[in-house]
C-alpha cells in the first residue's frame, strides 16, 4: 500500500468537507462515503450495493461505541426508493470526536448518535445505529486506479 491509513483518512475528510451542504448525494449516502475515499485517494473499494448490504458484509455490528476517526458508521434505515420499501441503510464517515459527515437531506456533519434523531424523508423511518467498521476492513481488496 503506497499511502498509510492516516493519509487516506485525511484526504477523504477533506474531499467530503468540500461537499458540505451539497444536495447531490441525497438518497445515495453510500456513494458519498465511497466517493470521498475513492476520489480523494485514486482507489476503488468494493462493498455492498446499499449501505445495509455493506454493513452486513463488513460486520458493522461487531464494533459499537464511539466510532474512531476514519471509520464508516452504519445505520439501519427503512424506506422506499423507486417503489421498493426495504432497509436500505445509511452510512457516514467518522471525522473524529464523535462526528460523522454524511449525505442526508444534504451533506452535513452530525454527532453519530444525533443521526438517529434526524427528520426522515416522508415514508422513511429514523435511522438506528448498527455500528462502525475500521478503514482497514473497508479497504481489503481495494484497487489502485490507473489513469
N, C-alpha and C positions, 0 to 999 in steps of 0.2 A: 504494500500500500504506500503510495507516494506521499500522502498527507497524513498527519496524525488526526485523531478524532477531534481535538480542540479546534483545529483549523476548519474542519468540515462544519462543526457546530457554529463557529463564528461566522463563516460565510453564509450558512443557511439563515441564521438570525438576521444578519444584515440585509439579505435579499428579502426576507419576509417583512421586516420593518419598512422596507422601501415600498411595500404594497399596502401599508396601513390605510384603512378607510376605503379601499377598493371594493367594489361590488362584483368584480369579475369572477369571483370564486364561490358565489352563493350556491349552495347545494352540492358543491364539489370540494369539500374540505380536504379529502384525501389527496386530490390533485394539487391543492395548495401546499400541503406539507411536503409532498413528494417533489413538487417543482422547487420549493425552497432549498431542499437538499440537493436535488439533481442539477438544476440550472446554475446554482452558485458554485458547484464543485465539478461540473462537467463529468458527471457519472450517471448511471442508470441503476435504480434499485428495483426489486421485484417483490410485490406483495399481493394482497387480495384485490378483487375488483371493487370492493366497498371498504369503508372504514371498519365495519363489523367483521368482514371476512379477514381483514388484516389483523384485527385484534385477536381473533381466534387463531390464525396462523402463527402469530408471534407470541401467543400465550400471555397476553397482557394481564390477565387476572392474577398471574404469579407475582406481580410487583405492585404493591399498594403503598399508601403513604405519599408524602410529598415527592413529586417527580423531580429527579435531578435535571439540571440544565442539559439540553441536547437530547432528551428522550421524547418519543412520541407518546402522547397521553390520549387514551381511548375511552370512549363513552358509548353506551347503548343509546340509540336514538331511533325511535319508531315513527314512521310517517309514510306519506305517499309521494312517489315520483312517477310521472307518466302512467298513472293508473295502477301502479303496483305499491301495495302497502306492506312494509316489512321493516325489520330492524336494519337500517342502512348503516347505523353507527355514526359516530362523529370523532374527529381527531384534531388535536392541536400539537404544537411543537413547544416544549418547555424552554423558556428563556431564562430560567433561574428564579429564585426567591418565590416559588410557588406560582409564577405567572406562565400562562401559555399564550402563544399567538396562534390564532385560528381564524378560519373563514366561517362566519355565521351569517348575519344579515349583511355584513361587510367584514373585511379583515380587521381584527381587533385583538386587543390584549386584555385578558381577564385572569383573575386568580383561578387556579384549576378547580377549586370547589364551587366558585361562583358560576362557573359554566352551567352547573346543574340548575341554576335559578334563572337562566336567560329565558326571555319570552320566545316560545317556539312559533314556527310558521303555522298558519291555520291548518288544523288536522294533524298536527305533529305533537308528540309527547315531549316533555322536557328531557334533556339528556341525563343519563345516570352513569357516573364514573365506573369504568371497568378496572383500569389500572394503566400502567405505563410500561414501555419497552425501551431497553437501552439501545443506543445507536449501534453498538457492536452487533446486536441481533438483527436490526433492520438492514445492516449492510452486508450480511452474509450473502455471498454470491453476487455482489454488485459488479457492474462492468464499467470500465473506463470508456467513455465515448471517444471515438476517433473521428475528428472532423478534418 
